[in-house]
Amino acid sequence: MKKDKETDMNRKINFSRFVIWVLLTLSGVTFGQDETNYFGSGNESELKIRDRGVVYLDLKSSAYDFFERMTLKGIITFHDEVKPITRRDAARFLFEANSKKSELTLLEKEELDWLKLEFADELGNSKERWHGYAYSDSLFSFRSNPIAAYSVNKNYEISGFERWWGASVYAGYSDWFGINVNMRDRGEFGSNVDKQKRLSRKTGHTIYGAANGIEYSDVRGGINFSWKWGEISFQKDYFVWGHGKEGNLIHSNKAPSYPYLRFDLHPVDWLRFYYVHGFLNSNFIDSIGIYYRSDPFQSRNGEQFVKKNIVMNFLSITPFEWMDVSIGNSSVYKGDIKPEMMIPFLFFKYLDRDVGKGSIEDGNGQLHSDIVIRLPKTYKFYATFFLDVTELRNVMSNKWYNTWFGFTFGGKKIDLVVPNLDVSVEYTRVSPWVYEHRDSAMSYKHIDYVLGHWIGQNADLFTVRADYSFLRGLKISAYAEMLRKGGLKSIKVAYGSKEYQPFLYGPVRKDFRGGIEFRYEVIHDAIINGYYEYSNISDEDAKRTPAWQLGKKHSFGLGLSYGM
């Protein structure tokens, strides 16, 4: 008991020190940086791309929305089938947009100037945003910033709150080497905490119990190397493949981050190639690896999980300046790393045929494709297709019991009726058994969270969203969506029966949600956000959905955060 009290006291002291540091830095106290570098005059005519070592831009950066808008207006060309992109590429987009500044609206010019401060080091701009600590010379650059947030909510008419704190660091050397680290400690508290987040957009995590809530950590980082037409990196971070505003079929940020090797090639403007080899957690105990552990405090068995890996590739081609087409495949396999999986250009889905179906080295393969059309101007249409299992002979015979697939169709129009009003519509459908496998240790999951769309198998989602901005850094969104989630029979049914399971077989859960939310970046990385949501949820499965979520409910929240 005494040790627990000391631990709690140390946590409070460390957190207090961190809060004091944040308050001092936000009040203008700097740590080793030259103020003239951040508040100098700056000359736009002197902007130039400085090739700093490759560092990837956080998925939550508002720069992605700006780049999409600039692309739909024909100002730049941003291929967004794979994210994140590098800060170096982001700087190039800003440099190109700055050269066509006369074509932008007043609000877009303000947003451009704002982002130029964020990427000042990459642009060679003498005026830069504030950082907790920063250093730059002709070869080396270093940036670090605090992370802190607190929010209150009343979800489903039950009160709660969230908090997190941490730090972000990135650095680059010359034009070929970069590193980044992002870590935070998070907590969610209240009777309305969604501990597992199984049917939620929020990223899942391995959680620890806390008084009236949960706690978990989110640690990310990477070491990156680059050359003129490619990058190779080893990261533990989030990434998304394919288009989707409300979720991503191929790979999303639903599952916790995991370590992976990333390899990008872009030898010409019209061709891009992406490869990932990741190391997943199967969440299945390997009985061979159990050992007995004894120490002064406890005696118990030590365990290890069955090794699990994923390999993916994606080839993107731009046949016309207004169209991108991408195709690829992936495979989840267990056991030791297979050398052939380290060859980026192979057709991984069929490599398990070399070792025999049902063997311990069997694999779970998938095919995927994506297309986006940006025509006419200010419009965007996209589709993503994910094929998990199929047999052509059965399809030709009109037998669909072992064809598992998912698809997304969506569209967006910017400046609808009035400037800065954007409207998007999206529909996603995922058939039964997608992301699953007869050997659960090889499912398309990491720590039991799907790597693809958050709605999972046997579900569909239709969403209409409107985003409006009238002030730099402020976005107001209104949305309405309908989610349907069918039954979840045992995977034995899929393999043990040749009967077709209809889409949305019961029991069925139905969600209707509508609401409004806002996000305002007051100063760089300092964000105020809030939301109101009306929900109406029904579920034929009495055990699946907590009772306090069912029926007509109202939710709202307000938060303040610094750092991404």
TAQUI-V351368 format. One record per helix or strand of 3 or more residues. SS is the DSSP state (h for helix, s for strand). FROM is the first residue (numbers start at 1). TO is the last residue. If there is no record, write none. Layout:
# TAQUI-V351368
ss=SS from=FROM to=TO
ss=SS from=FROM to=TO
This chain:
# TAQUI-V351368
ss=h from=2 to=26
ss=h from=35 to=39
ss=h from=44 to=46
ss=h from=63 to=72
ss=h from=87 to=99
ss=h from=101 to=103
ss=h from=106 to=118
ss=h from=120 to=123
ss=s from=133 to=136
ss=s from=140 to=155
ss=s from=158 to=173
ss=s from=177 to=190
ss=s from=208 to=210
ss=s from=213 to=227
ss=s from=230 to=237
ss=s from=258 to=268
ss=s from=271 to=285
ss=h from=287 to=289
ss=s from=291 to=294
ss=s from=299 to=302
ss=s from=305 to=320
ss=s from=323 to=334
ss=h from=339 to=342
ss=h from=348 to=354
ss=s from=363 to=373
ss=s from=379 to=389
ss=h from=392 to=396
ss=s from=404 to=413
ss=s from=421 to=430
ss=h from=440 to=442
ss=s from=459 to=471
ss=s from=474 to=485
ss=h from=491 to=496
ss=s from=509 to=523
ss=s from=526 to=539
ss=h from=547 to=549
ss=s from=551 to=562
